Amino acid sequence: MAQQVRAPLSVYMLADHLDAALAAGEDLMARGGDWRALTETPADPSDFILRQRAVAEEVRSFELMIVARILKARTHASSLAECDDRFRVIAKLFVSGTAILLDAVEESGDARATDFDTADDIVAYVRSRGLIAPDAPAIRVASDLTIDDNFLIAKRIALGPLLDMAAAFLDALDVQYELFGGDAPVTSNVRTADAEESERARLN
């Protein structure tokens, strides 16, 4: 039996942040389903406003979690590239592919722009994440609130490609260092299954 390669600390830190980003992405899409279901269910207007605001805040929280985890992963990816030449290329691709999120740090930290005090604020948020057209004045139907691979994280990068990058990097780490005891990461499997299902739906 081949001896397992001992992973440097940066590998475990990187894998943890990538895995957490993938989990947050799944939770983000699930909250989109909750938001859509809330809109489809008749309710008292005042109660609806409060519940919608709560869901929107959760969506925003998971989005910020993804940004934070990916930015941390970038740091550890750079460290890994310096100590393991085998990951130099994929690490550089990941770092360059997620560099656009660096511009979102200051903006994401300003809560004044994301306090959902009015319906107009929520519409602006939904519009900026690509769920409705840039010139759409309002959320017209519940399906507008479907959060899928096209959701723009921090208004800059689509959720699907971002999670795919994270999953591919995590898989590469697992293949080399057997981080998951020979089993593929659960979150990576979910992404693969979702991609295969989407492809089958597109072809049918």
Contact map, one row per residue, 1 for C-alpha under 8 A:
111000000000000000000000000000000000000000000000000000000000000000000000000000000000000000000000000000000000000000000000000000000000000000000000000000000000000000000000000000000000000000000000000000000000
111100000000000000000000000000000000000000000000000000000000000000000000000000000000000000000000000000000000000000000000000000000000000000000000000000000000000000000000000000000000000000000000000000000000
111110000000000000000000000000000000000000000000000000000000000000000000000000000000000000000000000000000000000000000000000000000000000000000000000000000000000000000000000000000000000000000000000000000000
011111000000000000000000000000000000000000000000000000000000000000000000000000000000000000000000000000000000000000000000000000000000000000000000000000000000000000000000000000001100000000000000000000000000
001111100000000000000000000000000000000000000000000000000000000000000000000000000000000000000000000000000000000000000000000000000000000000000000000000000000000000000000000000011000000000000000000000000000
000111110000000000000000000000000000000000000000000000000000000000000000000000000000000000000000000000000000000000000000000000000000000000000000000000000000000000000000000000001000000000000000000000000000
000011111011000000000000000000000000000000000000000000000000000000000000000000000000000000000000000000000000000000000000000000000000000000000000000000000000000000000000000000001000000000000000000000000000
000001111111000000000000000000000000000000000000000000000000000000000000000000000000000000000000000000000000000000000000000000000000000000000000000000000000000000000000000000000000000000000000000000000000
000000111111100000000000000000000000000000000000000000000000000000000000000000000000000000000000000000000000000000000000000000000000000000000000000000000000000000000000000000000000000000000000000000000000
000000011111110000000000000000000000000000000000000000000000000000000000000110110000000000000000000000000000000000000000000000000000000000000000000000000000000000000000000000000000000000000000000000000000
000000111111111000000000000000000000000000000000000000000000000000000000000100010000000000000000000000000000000000000000000000000000000000000000000000000000000000000000000010000000000000000000000000000000
000000111111111100000000000000000000000000000000000000000000000000000000000000000000000000000000000000000000000000000000000000000000000000000000000000000000000000000000000000000010000000000000000000000000
000000001111111110000000000000000000000000000000000000000000000000000000100100000000000000000000000000000000000000000000000000000000000000000000000000000000000000000000000000000000000000000000000000000000
000000000111111111000000000000000000000000000000000000000000000000000001100110000000000000000000000000000000000000000000000000000000000000000000000000000000000000000000000000000000000000000000000000000000
000000000011111111100000000000000000000000000000000000000000000000000000100000000000000000000000000000000000000000000000000000000000000000000000000000000000000000000000010010000000000000000000000000000000
000000000001111111110000000000000000000000000000000000000000000000000000000000000000000000000000000000000000000000000000000000000000000000000000000000000000000000000000000000000000000000000000000000000000
000000000000111111111000000000000000000000000000000000000000000000001101100000000000000000000000000000000000000000000000000000000000000000000000000000000000000000000000000000000000000000000000000000000000
000000000000011111111100000000000000000000000000000000000000000000001100100000000000000000000000000000000000000000000000000000000000000000000000000000000000000000000110110000000000000000000000000000000000
000000000000001111111110000000000000000000000000000000000000000000000000000000000000000000000000000000000000000000000000000000000000000000000000000000000000000000000110010000000000000000100000000000000000
000000000000000111111111000000000000000000000000000000000000000001001000000000000000000000000000000000000000000000000000000000000000000000000000000000000000000000000000000000000000000000000000000000000000
000000000000000011111111100000000000000000000000000000000000000011101100000000000000000000000000000000000000000000000000000000000000000000000000000000000000000000100100000000000000000000000000000000000000
000000000000000001111111110000000000000000000000000000000000000001000000000000000000000000000000000000000000000000000000000000000000000000000000000000000000000000100110000000000000000000110000000000000000
000000000000000000111111111000000000000000000000000000000000000000000000000000000000000000000000000000000000000000000000000000000000000000000000000000000000000000000000000000000000000000100000000000000000
000000000000000000011111111100000000000000000000000000000000011011000000000000000000000000000000000000000000000000000000000000000000000000000000000000000000000000000000000000000000000000000000000000000000
000000000000000000001111111110000000000000000000000000000000011001000000000000000000000000000000000000000000000000000000000000000000000000000000000000000000001000100000000000000000000000000000000000000000
000000000000000000000111111111000000000000000000000000000000000000000000000000000000000000000000000000000000000000000000000000000000000000000000000000000000000000000000000000000000000000000000000000000000
000000000000000000000011111111100000000000000000000000000000010000000000000000000000000000000000000000000000000000000000000000000000000000000000000000000000000000000000000000000000000000000000000000000000
000000000000000000000001111111110000000000000000000000000010011000000000000000000000000000000000000000000000000000000000000000000000000000000000001000000000000000000000000000000000000000000000000000000000
000000000000000000000000111111111000000000000000000000000000000000000000000000000000000000000000000000000000000000000000000000000000000000000000011100000000000000000000000000000000000000000000000000000000
000000000000000000000000011111111100000000000000000000000000000000000000000000000000000000000000000000000000000000000000000000000000000000000000001000000000000000000000000000000000000000000000000000000000
000000000000000000000000001111111110000000000000000000100110000000000000000000000000000000000000000000000000000000000000000000000000000000000000000000000000000000000000000000000000000000000000000000000000
000000000000000000000000000111111111000000000000000000000010000000000000000000000000000000000000000000000000000000000000000000000000000000000000111000000000000000000000000000000000000000000000000000000000
000000000000000000000000000011111111100000000000000000000000000000000000000000000000000000000000000000000000000000000000000000000000000000000000111000000000000000000000000000000000000000000000000000000000
000000000000000000000000000001111111110000000000000000100000000000000000000000000000000000000000000000000000000000000000000000000000000000000000000000000000000000000000000000000000000000000000000000000000
000000000000000000000000000000111111111000000000000100110000000000000000000000000000000000000000000000000000000000000000000000000000000000000000100000000000000000000000000000000000000000000000000000000000
000000000000000000000000000000011111111100000000000000000000000000000000000000000000000000000000000000000000000000000000000000000000000000000111110000000000000000000000000000000000000000000000000000000000
000000000000000000000000000000001111111110000000000000000000000000000000000000000000000000000000000000000000000000000000000000000000000000000100000000000000000000000000000000000000000000000000000000000000
000000000000000000000000000000000111111111000001001100000000000000000000000000000000000000000000000000000000000000000000000000000000000000000000000000000000000000000000000000000000000000000000000000000000
000000000000000000000000000000000011111111000000000000000000000000000000000000000000000000000000000000000000000000000000000000000000000000000100000000000000000000000000000000000000000000000000000000000000
000000000000000000000000000000000001111111000000000000000000000000000000000000000000000000000000000000000000000000000000000000000000000000000100000000000000000000000000000000000000000000000000000000000000
000000000000000000000000000000000000111111100000000000000000000000000000000000000000000000000000000000000000000000000000000000000000000000000000000000000000000000000000000000000000000000000000000000000000
000000000000000000000000000000000000011111110000000000000000000000000000000000000000000000000000000000000000000000000000000000000000000000000000000000000000000000000000000000000000000000000000000000000000
000000000000000000000000000000000000000011111011000000000000000000000000000000000000000000000000000000000000000000000000000000000000000000000000000000000000000000000000000000000000000000000000000000000000
000000000000000000000000000000000000000001111111000000000000000000000000000000000000000000000000000000000000000000000000000000000000000000000000000000000000000000000000000000000000000000000000000000000000
000000000000000000000000000000000000000000111111100000000000000000000000000000000000000000000000000000000000000000000000000000000000000000000000000000000000000000000000000000000000000000000000000000000000
000000000000000000000000000000000000000000011111110000000000000000000000000000000000000000000000000000000000000000000000000000000000000000000000000000000000000000000000000000000000000000000000000000000000
000000000000000000000000000000000000000000111111111000000000000000000000000000000000000000000000000000000000000000000000000000000000000000000000000000000000000000000000000000000000000000000000000000000000
000000000000000000000000000000000000010000111111111100000000000000000000000000000000000000000000000000000000000000000000000000000000000000000000000000000000000000000000000000000000000000000000000000000000
000000000000000000000000000000000000000000001111111110000000000000000000000000000000000000000000000000000000000000000010000000000000000000000000000000000000000000000000000000000000000000000000000000000000
000000000000000000000000000000000000000000000111111111000000000000000000000000000000000000000000000000000000000000000000000000000000000000000000000000000000000000000000000000000000000000000000000000000000
000000000000000000000000000000000000010000000011111111100000000000000000000000000000000000000000000000000000000000000000000000000000000000000000000000000000000000000000000000000000000000000000000000000000
000000000000000000000000000000000010010000000001111111110000000000000000000000000000000000000000000000000000000000000000000000000000000000000000000000000000000000000000000000000000000000000000000000000000
000000000000000000000000000000000000000000000000111111111000000000000000000000000000000000000000000000000000000000011000010000000000000000000000000000000000000000000000000000000000000000000000000000000000
000000000000000000000000000000000000000000000000011111111100000000000000000000000000000000000000000000000000000000000000000000000000000000000000000000000000000000000000000000000000000000000000000000000000
000000000000000000000000000000100110000000000000001111111110000000000000000000000000000000000000000000000000000000000000000000000000000000000000000000000000000000000000000000000000000000000000000000000000
000000000000000000000000000000000010000000000000000111111111000000000000000000000000000000000000000000000000000000010000010000000000000000000000000000000000000000000000000000000000000000000000000000000000
000000000000000000000000000000000000000000000000000011111111100000000000000000000000000000000000000000000000000000010000000000000000000000000000000000000000000000000000000000000000000000000000000000000000
000000000000000000000000000000100000000000000000000001111111110000000000000000000000000000000000000000000000000000000000000000000000000000000000000000000000000000000000000000000000000000000000000000000000
000000000000000000000000000100110000000000000000000000111111111000000000000000000000000000000000000000000000000000000000000000000000000000000000000000000000000000000000000000000000000000000000000000000000
000000000000000000000000000000000000000000000000000000011111111100000000000000000000000000000000000000000000000000000000000000000000000000000000000000000000000000000000000000000000000000000000000000000000
000000000000000000000000000000000000000000000000000000001111111110000000000000000000000000000000000000000000000000000000000000000000000000000000000000000000000000000000000000000000000000000000000000000000
000000000000000000000001101100000000000000000000000000000111111111000000000000000000000000000000000000000000000000000000000000000000000000000000000000000000000000000000000000000000000000000000000000000000
000000000000000000000001100100000000000000000000000000000011111111100000000000000000000000000000000000000000000000000000000000000000000000000000000000001100000000000000000000000000000000000000000000000000
000000000000000000000000000000000000000000000000000000000001111111110000000000000000000000000000000000000001000000000000000000000000000000000000000000000100000000000000000000000000000000000000000000000000
000000000000000000001001000000000000000000000000000000000000111111111000000000000000000000000000000000000000000000000000000000000000000000000000000000000000000000000000000000000000000000000000000000000000
000000000000000000011101100000000000000000000000000000000000011111111100000000000000000000000000000000000000000000000000000000000000000000000000000000000000000000000000000000000000000000000000000000000000
000000000000000000001000000000000000000000000000000000000000001111111110000000000000000000000000000010000000000000000000000000000000000000000000000000001100000000000000000000000000000000000000000000000000
000000000000000000000000000000000000000000000000000000000000000111111111000000000000000000000000000000000000000000000000000000000000000000000000000000000000000000000000000000000000000000000000000000000000
000000000000000011011000000000000000000000000000000000000000000011111111100000000000000000000000000000000000000000000000000000000000000000000000000000000000000000000000000000000000000000000000000000000000
000000000000000011001000000000000000000000000000000000000000000001111111110000000000000000000000010000000000000000000000000000000000000000000000000000000000000000000000000000000000000000000000000000000000
000000000000000000000000000000000000000000000000000000000000000000111111111000000000000000000000010011000000000000000000000000000000000000000000000000000000000000000000000000000000000000000000000000000000
000000000000010010000000000000000000000000000000000000000000000000011111111100000000000000000000000000000000000000000000000000000000000000000000000000000000000000000000000000000000000000000000000000000000
000000000000111011000000000000000000000000000000000000000000000000001111111110000000000000000000000000000000000000000000000000000000000000000000000000000000000000000000000000000000000000000000000000000000
000000000000000000000000000000000000000000000000000000000000000000000111111111000000000000000110010000000000000000000000000000000000000000000000000000000000000000000000000000000000000000000000000000000000
000000000000000000000000000000000000000000000000000000000000000000000011111111100000000000000000000000000000000000000000000000000000000000000000000000000000000000000000000000000000000000000000000000000000
000000000110110000000000000000000000000000000000000000000000000000000001111111110000000000000000000000000000000000000000000000000000000000000000000000000000000000000000000000000000000000000000000000000000
000000000100010000000000000000000000000000000000000000000000000000000000111111111000000000110110000000000000000000000000000000000000000000000000000000000000000000000000000000000000000000000000000000000000
000000000000000000000000000000000000000000000000000000000000000000000000011111111100000000110010000000000000000000000000000000000000000000000000000000000000000000000000000000000000000000000000000000000000
000000000100000000000000000000000000000000000000000000000000000000000000001111111110000000000000000000000000000000000000000000000000000000000000000000000000000000000000000000000000000000000000000000000000
000000000110000000000000000000000000000000000000000000000000000000000000000111111111001100100000000000000000000000000000000000000000000000000000000000000000000000000000000000000000000000000000000000000000
000000000000000000000000000000000000000000000000000000000000000000000000000011111111111110110000000000000000000000000000000000000000000000000000000000000000000000000000000000000000000000000000000000000000
000000000000000000000000000000000000000000000000000000000000000000000000000001111111100100000000000000000000000000000000000000000000000000000000000000000000000000000000000000000000000000000000000000000000
000000000000000000000000000000000000000000000000000000000000000000000000000000111111100000000000000000000000000000000000000000000000000000000000000000000000000000000000000000000000000000000000000000000000
000000000000000000000000000000000000000000000000000000000000000000000000000000011111111100000000000000000000000000000000000000000000000000000000000000000000000000000000000000000000000000000000000000000000
000000000000000000000000000000000000000000000000000000000000000000000000000000001111111100000000000000000000000000000000000000000000000000000000000000000000000000000000000000000000000000000000000000000000
000000000000000000000000000000000000000000000000000000000000000000000000000000001001111110000000000000000000000000000000000000000000000000000000000000000000000000000000000000000000000000000000000000000000
000000000000000000000000000000000000000000000000000000000000000000000000000000011001111111100000000000000000000000000000000000000000000000000000000000000000000000000000000000000000000000000000000000000000
000000000000000000000000000000000000000000000000000000000000000000000000000000011101111111110000000000000000000000000000000000000000000000000000000000000000000000000000000000000000000000000000000000000000
000000000000000000000000000000000000000000000000000000000000000000000000000000001000011111111000000000000000000000000000000000000000000000000000000000000000000000000000000000000000000000000000000000000000
000000000000000000000000000000000000000000000000000000000000000000000000000000000000001111111100000000000000000000000000000000000000000000000000000000000000000000000000100000000000000000000000000000000000
000000000000000000000000000000000000000000000000000000000000000000000000000011011000001111111110000000000000000000000000000000000000000000000000000000000000000000000000100000000000000000000000000000000000
000000000000000000000000000000000000000000000000000000000000000000000000000011001000000111111111000000000000000000000000000000000000000000000000000000000000000000000000000000000000000000000000000000000000
000000000000000000000000000000000000000000000000000000000000000000000000000000000000000011111111100000000000000000000000000000000000000000000000000000000000000000000000000000000000000000000000000000000000
000000000000000000000000000000000000000000000000000000000000000000000000010010000000000001111111110000000000000000000000000000000000000000000000000000000000000000001100100000000000000000000000000000000000
000000000000000000000000000000000000000000000000000000000000000000000000010011000000000000111111111000000000000000000000000000000000000000000000000000000000000000000000000000000000000000000000000000000000
000000000000000000000000000000000000000000000000000000000000000000000000000000000000000000011111111000000000000000000000000000000000000000000000000000000000000000000000000000000000000000000000000000000000
000000000000000000000000000000000000000000000000000000000000000000000000000000000000000000001111111100000000000000000000000000000000000000000000000000000000000000000000000000000000000000000000000000000000
000000000000000000000000000000000000000000000000000000000000000000000110010000000000000000000111111111000000000000000000000000000000000000000000000000000000000001000000000000000000000000000000000000000000
000000000000000000000000000000000000000000000000000000000000000000000000000000000000000000000011111111100000000000000000000000000000000000000000000000000000000000000000000000000000000000000000000000000000
000000000000000000000000000000000000000000000000000000000000000000000000000000000000000000000000111111110000000000000000000000000000000000000000000000000001100000000000000000000000000000000000000000000000
000000000000000000000000000000000000000000000000000000000000000000100010000000000000000000000000011111111000000000000000000000000000000000000000000000000101100000000000000000000000000000000000000000000000
000000000000000000000000000000000000000000000000000000000000000000000010000000000000000000000000011111111000000000000000000000000000000000000000000000000000000000000000000000000000000000000000000000000000
000000000000000000000000000000000000000000000000000000000000000000000000000000000000000000000000001111111110000000000000000000000000000000000000000000000000000000000000000000000000000000000000000000000000
000000000000000000000000000000000000000000000000000000000000000000000000000000000000000000000000000111111111000000000000000000000000000000000000000000000100000000000000000000000000000000000000000000000000
000000000000000000000000000000000000000000000000000000000000000000000000000000000000000000000000000011111111100000000000000000000000000000000000000000000000000000000000000000000000000000000000000000000000
000000000000000000000000000000000000000000000000000000000000000000000000000000000000000000000000000000111111110000000000000000000000000000000000000000000000000000000000000000000000000000000000000000000000
000000000000000000000000000000000000000000000000000000000000000000000000000000000000000000000000000000111111110000000000000000000000000000000000000000000000000000000000000000000000000000000000000000000000
000000000000000000000000000000000000000000000000000000000000000100000000000000000000000000000000000000011111111000000000000000000000000000000000000000000100000000000000000000000000000000000000000000000000
000000000000000000000000000000000000000000000000000000000000000000000000000000000000000000000000000000001111111000000000000000000000000000000000000000000000000000000000000000000000000000000000000000000000
000000000000000000000000000000000000000000000000000000000000000000000000000000000000000000000000000000000111111111000000000000000000000000000000000000000000000000000000000000000000000000000000000000000000
000000000000000000000000000000000000000000000000000000000000000000000000000000000000000000000000000000000001111111100000000000000000000000000000000000000000000000000000000000000000000000000000000000000000
000000000000000000000000000000000000000000000000000000000000000000000000000000000000000000000000000000000000011111100000000000000000000000000000000000000000000000000000000000000000000000000000000000000000
000000000000000000000000000000000000000000000000000000000000000000000000000000000000000000000000000000000000011111100000000000000000000000000000000000000000000000000000000000000000000000000000000000000000
000000000000000000000000000000000000000000000000000000000000000000000000000000000000000000000000000000000000011111110000100010000000000000000000000000000000000000000000000000000000000000000000000000000000
000000000000000000000000000000000000000000000000000000000000000000000000000000000000000000000000000000000000001111111000100000000000000000000000000000000000000000000000000000000000000000000000000000000000
000000000000000000000000000000000000000000000000000010011000000000000000000000000000000000000000000000000000000001111110110000000000000000000000000000000000000000000000000000000000000000000000000000000000
000000000000000000000000000000000000000000000000000010000000000000000000000000000000000000000000000000000000000000111110100000000000000000000000000000000000000000000000000000000000000000000000000000000000
000000000000000000000000000000000000000000000000000000000000000000000000000000000000000000000000000000000000000000011111110000000000000000000000000000000000000000000000000000000000000000000000000000000000
000000000000000000000000000000000000000000000000100000000000000000000000000000000000000000000000000000000000000000011111111000000000000000000000000000000000000000000000000000000000000000000000000000000000
000000000000000000000000000000000000000000000000000000000000000000000000000000000000000000000000000000000000000000000111111100000000000000000000000000000000000000000000000000000000000000000000000000000000
000000000000000000000000000000000000000000000000000000000000000000000000000000000000000000000000000000000000000001111111111110000000000000000000000000000000000000000000000000000000000000000000000000000000
000000000000000000000000000000000000000000000000000010010000000000000000000000000000000000000000000000000000000000010111111111000000000000000000000000000000000000000000000000000000000000000000000000000000
000000000000000000000000000000000000000000000000000000000000000000000000000000000000000000000000000000000000000000000011111111100000000011100000000000000000000000000000000000000000000000000000000000000000
000000000000000000000000000000000000000000000000000000000000000000000000000000000000000000000000000000000000000000000001111111110000000000000000000000000000000000000000000000000000000000000000000000000000
000000000000000000000000000000000000000000000000000000000000000000000000000000000000000000000000000000000000000001000000111111111000000000000000000000000000000000000000000000000000000000000000000000000000
000000000000000000000000000000000000000000000000000000000000000000000000000000000000000000000000000000000000000000000000011111111111000000000000100000000000000000000000000000000000000000000000000000000000
000000000000000000000000000000000000000000000000000000000000000000000000000000000000000000000000000000000000000000000000001111111111110100000000000000000000000000000000000000000000000000000000000000000000
000000000000000000000000000000000000000000000000000000000000000000000000000000000000000000000000000000000000000000000000000111111110010000000000000000010010000000000000000000000000000000000000000000000000
000000000000000000000000000000000000000000000000000000000000000000000000000000000000000000000000000000000000000000000000000011111111000000000000000000111110000000000000000000000000000000000000000000000000
000000000000000000000000000000000000000000000000000000000000000000000000000000000000000000000000000000000000000000000000000001111111110000000000000001110010000000000000000000000000000000000000000000000000
000000000000000000000000000000000000000000000000000000000000000000000000000000000000000000000000000000000000000000000000000001111111100000000001111000100000000000000000000000000000000000000000000000000000
000000000000000000000000000000000000000000000000000000000000000000000000000000000000000000000000000000000000000000000000000001101111110100100001000000000000000000000000000000000000000000000000000000000000
000000000000000000000000000000000000000000000000000000000000000000000000000000000000000000000000000000000000000000000000000000100111111100000000000000000000000000000000000000000000000000000000000000000000
000000000000000000000000000000000000000000000000000000000000000000000000000000000000000000000000000000000000000000000000000000110101111100000000000000000000000000000000000000000000000000000000000000000000
000000000000000000000000000000000000000000000000000000000000000000000000000000000000000000000000000000000000000000000000000000000000111110000000000000000000000000000000000000000000000000000000000000000000
000000000000000000000000000000000000000000000000000000000000000000000000000000000000000000000000000000000000000000000000000000100001111111100000000000000000000000000000000000000000000000000000000000000000
000000000000000000000000000000000000000000000000000000000000000000000000000000000000000000000000000000000000000000000000001000000000001111100000000000000000000000000000000000000000000000000000000000000000
000000000000000000000000000000000000000000000000000000000000000000000000000000000000000000000000000000000000000000000000001000000000000111110000000000000000000000000000000000000000000000000000000000000000
000000000000000000000000000000000000000000000000000000000000000000000000000000000000000000000000000000000000000000000000001000000001000111111101100000000000000000000000000000000000000000000000000000000000
000000000000000000000000000000000000000000000000000000000000000000000000000000000000000000000000000000000000000000000000000000000000000001111101000000000000000000000000000000000000000000000000000000000000
000000000000000000000000000000000000000000000000000000000000000000000000000000000000000000000000000000000000000000000000000000000000000000111111100000000000000000000000000000000000000000000000000000000000
000000000000000000000000000000000001101100000000000000000000000000000000000000000000000000000000000000000000000000000000000000000000000000111111110000000000000000000000000000000000000000000000000000000000
000000000000000000000000000000000001000000000000000000000000000000000000000000000000000000000000000000000000000000000000000000000000000000001111110000000000000000000000000000000000000000000000000000000000
000000000000000000000000000000000001000000000000000000000000000000000000000000000000000000000000000000000000000000000000000000000011000000111111110000000000000000000000000000000000000000000000000000000000
000000000000000000000000000000011011000000000000000000000000000000000000000000000000000000000000000000000000000000000000000001000010000000101111111000000000000000000000000000000000000000000000000000000000
000000000000000000000000000010011001000000000000000000000000000000000000000000000000000000000000000000000000000000000000000000000010000000000111111100000000000000000000000000000000000000000000000000000000
000000000000000000000000000111011000000000000000000000000000000000000000000000000000000000000000000000000000000000000000000000000010000000000000111111100000000000000000000000000000000000000000000000000000
000000000000000000000000000010000000000000000000000000000000000000000000000000000000000000000000000000000000000000000000000000000000000000000000011111100000001100000000000000000000000000000000000000000000
000000000000000000000000000000000000000000000000000000000000000000000000000000000000000000000000000000000000000000000000000000000000000000000000001111100000011110000000000000000000000000000000000000000000
000000000000000000000000000000000000000000000000000000000000000000000000000000000000000000000000000000000000000000000000000000000100000000000000001111110000011100000000000000000000000000000000000000000000
000000000000000000000000000000000000000000000000000000000000000000000000000000000000000000000000000000000000000000000000000000001110000000000000001111111000011100000000000000000000000000000000000000000000
000000000000000000000000000000000000000000000000000000000000000000000000000000000000000000000000000000000000000000000000000000011100000000000000000001111111111000000000000000000000000000000000000000000000
000000000000000000000000000000000000000000000000000000000000001000100000000000000000000000000000000000000000000000000000000000001000000000000000000000111111111000000000000000000000000000000000000000000000
000000000000000000000000000000000000000000000000000000000000001100100000000000000000000000000000000010010001000000000000000000001000000000000000000000011111100000000000000000000000000000000000000000000000
000000000000000000000000000000000000000000000000000000000000000000000000000000000000000000000000000000000000000000000000000000011100000000000000000000011111100000000000000000000000000000000000000000000000
000000000000000000000000000000000000000000000000000000000000000000000000000000000000000000000000000110000000000000000000000000000000000000000000000000011111110000000000000000000000000000000000000000000000
000000000000000000000000000000000000000000000000000000000000000000000000000000000000000000000000000110000000000000000000000000000000000000000000000000011111111011000000000000000000000000000000000000000000
000000000000000000000000000000000000000000000000000000000000000000000000000000000000000000000000000000000000000000000000000000000000000000000000000011111001111111000000000000000000000000000000000000000000
000000000000000000000000100000000000000000000000000000000000000000000000000000000000000000000000000000000000000000000000000000000000000000000000000111111000111111100000000000000000000000000000000000000000
000000000000000000000000000000000000000000000000000000000000000000000000000000000000000000000000000000000000000000000000000000000000000000000000000111100000011111110000000000000000000000000000000000000000
000000000000000000000000000000000000000000000000000000000000000000000000000000000000000000000000000000000000000000000000000000000000000000000000000010000000111111111000000000000000000000000000000000000000
000000000000000000000000000000000000000000000000000000000000000000000000000000000000000000000000010000000000000000000000000000000000000000000000000000000000111111111100000000000000000000000000000000000000
000000000000000000001100100000000000000000000000000000000000000000000000000000000000000000000000000000000000000000000000000000000000000000000000000000000000001111111110000000000000000000000010000000000000
000000000000000000000000000000000000000000000000000000000000000000000000000000000000000000000000000000000000000000000000000000000000000000000000000000000000000111111111000000000000000000000010000000000000
000000000000000000000000000000000000000000000000000000000000000000000000000000000000000000000100000000000000000000000000000000000000000000000000000000000000000011111111100000000000000000000000000000000000
000000000000000001101100000000000000000000000000000000000000000000000000000000000000000000000100000000000000000000000000000000000000000000000000000000000000000001111111110000000000000000000000000000000000
000000000000000001100100000000000000000000000000000000000000000000000000000000000000000000000000000000000000000000000000000000000000000000000000000000000000000000111111111000000000000000110010000000000000
000000000000000000000000000000000000000000000000000000000000000000000000000000000000000000000000000000000000000000000000000000000000000000000000000000000000000000011111111100000000000000010000000000000000
000000000000000001000000000000000000000000000000000000000000000000000000000000000000000001100100000000000000000000000000000000000000000000000000000000000000000000001111111110000000000000000000000000000000
000000000000001001100000000000000000000000000000000000000000000000000000000000000000000000000000000000000000000000000000000000000000000000000000000000000000000000000111111111000000000010010000000000000000
000000000000000000000000000000000000000000000000000000000000000000000000000000000000000000000000000000000000000000000000000000000000000000000000000000000000000000000011111111100000000110010000000000000000
000000000000000000000000000000000000000000000000000000000000000000000000000000000000000000000000000000000000000000000000000000000000000000000000000000000000000000000001111111110000000000000000000000000000
000000000010001000000000000000000000000000000000000000000000000000000000000000000000000000000000000000000000000000000000000000000000000000000000000000000000000000000000111111111110000000000000000000000000
000000000000000000000000000000000000000000000000000000000000000000000000000000000000000000000000000000000000000000000000000000000000000000000000000000000000000000000000011111111111010110000000000000000000
000000000000000000000000000000000000000000000000000000000000000000000000000000000000000000000000000000000000000000000000000000000000000000000000000000000000000000000000001111111110000000000000000000000000
000010000000000000000000000000000000000000000000000000000000000000000000000000000000000000000000000000000000000000000000000000000000000000000000000000000000000000000000000111111100000000000000000000000000
000111100000000000000000000000000000000000000000000000000000000000000000000000000000000000000000000000000000000000000000000000000000000000000000000000000000000000000000000011111110000000000000000000000000
000100000000000000000000000000000000000000000000000000000000000000000000000000000000000000000000000000000000000000000000000000000000000000000000000000000000000000000000000011111111110000000000000000000000
000000000001000000000000000000000000000000000000000000000000000000000000000000000000000000000000000000000000000000000000000000000000000000000000000000000000000000000000000011101111110000000000000000000000
000000000000000000000000000000000000000000000000000000000000000000000000000000000000000000000000000000000000000000000000000000000000000000000000000000000000000000000000000001000111111110000000000000000000
000000000000000000000000000000000000000000000000000000000000000000000000000000000000000000000000000000000000000000000000000000000000000000000000000000000000000000000000000000000111111000000000000000000000
000000000000000000000000000000000000000000000000000000000000000000000000000000000000000000000000000000000000000000000000000000000000000000000000000000000000000000000000000001000111111100000000000000000000
000000000000000000000000000000000000000000000000000000000000000000000000000000000000000000000000000000000000000000000000000000000000000000000000000000000000000000000000000000000001111110000000000000000000
000000000000000000000000000000000000000000000000000000000000000000000000000000000000000000000000000000000000000000000000000000000000000000000000000000000000000000000000001001000001011111011000000000000000
000000000000000000000000000000000000000000000000000000000000000000000000000000000000000000000000000000000000000000000000000000000000000000000000000000000000000000000000011001000001001111111000000000000000
000000000000000000000000000000000000000000000000000000000000000000000000000000000000000000000000000000000000000000000000000000000000000000000000000000000000000000000000000000000000000111111100000000000000
000000000000000000100110000000000000000000000000000000000000000000000000000000000000000000000000000000000000000000000000000000000000000000000000000000000000000000000010000000000000000011111110000000000000
000000000000000000000100000000000000000000000000000000000000000000000000000000000000000000000000000000000000000000000000000000000000000000000000000000000000000000000011011000000000000111111111000000000000
000000000000000000000000000000000000000000000000000000000000000000000000000000000000000000000000000000000000000000000000000000000000000000000000000000000000000000000000000000000000000111111111100000000000
000000000000000000000000000000000000000000000000000000000000000000000000000000000000000000000000000000000000000000000000000000000000000000000000000000000000000000000000000000000000000001111111110000000000
000000000000000000000000000000000000000000000000000000000000000000000000000000000000000000000000000000000000000000000000000000000000000000000000000000000000000000110010000000000000000000111111111000000000
000000000000000000000000000000000000000000000000000000000000000000000000000000000000000000000000000000000000000000000000000000000000000000000000000000000000000000000000000000000000000000011111111100000000
000000000000000000000000000000000000000000000000000000000000000000000000000000000000000000000000000000000000000000000000000000000000000000000000000000000000000000000000000000000000000000001111111110000000
000000000000000000000000000000000000000000000000000000000000000000000000000000000000000000000000000000000000000000000000000000000000000000000000000000000000000000000000000000000000000000000111111111000000
000000000000000000000000000000000000000000000000000000000000000000000000000000000000000000000000000000000000000000000000000000000000000000000000000000000000000000000000000000000000000000000011111111100000
000000000000000000000000000000000000000000000000000000000000000000000000000000000000000000000000000000000000000000000000000000000000000000000000000000000000000000000000000000000000000000000001111111110000
000000000000000000000000000000000000000000000000000000000000000000000000000000000000000000000000000000000000000000000000000000000000000000000000000000000000000000000000000000000000000000000000111111111000
000000000000000000000000000000000000000000000000000000000000000000000000000000000000000000000000000000000000000000000000000000000000000000000000000000000000000000000000000000000000000000000000011111111100
000000000000000000000000000000000000000000000000000000000000000000000000000000000000000000000000000000000000000000000000000000000000000000000000000000000000000000000000000000000000000000000000001111111110
000000000000000000000000000000000000000000000000000000000000000000000000000000000000000000000000000000000000000000000000000000000000000000000000000000000000000000000000000000000000000000000000000111111111
000000000000000000000000000000000000000000000000000000000000000000000000000000000000000000000000000000000000000000000000000000000000000000000000000000000000000000000000000000000000000000000000000011111111
000000000000000000000000000000000000000000000000000000000000000000000000000000000000000000000000000000000000000000000000000000000000000000000000000000000000000000000000000000000000000000000000000001111111
000000000000000000000000000000000000000000000000000000000000000000000000000000000000000000000000000000000000000000000000000000000000000000000000000000000000000000000000000000000000000000000000000000111111
000000000000000000000000000000000000000000000000000000000000000000000000000000000000000000000000000000000000000000000000000000000000000000000000000000000000000000000000000000000000000000000000000000011111
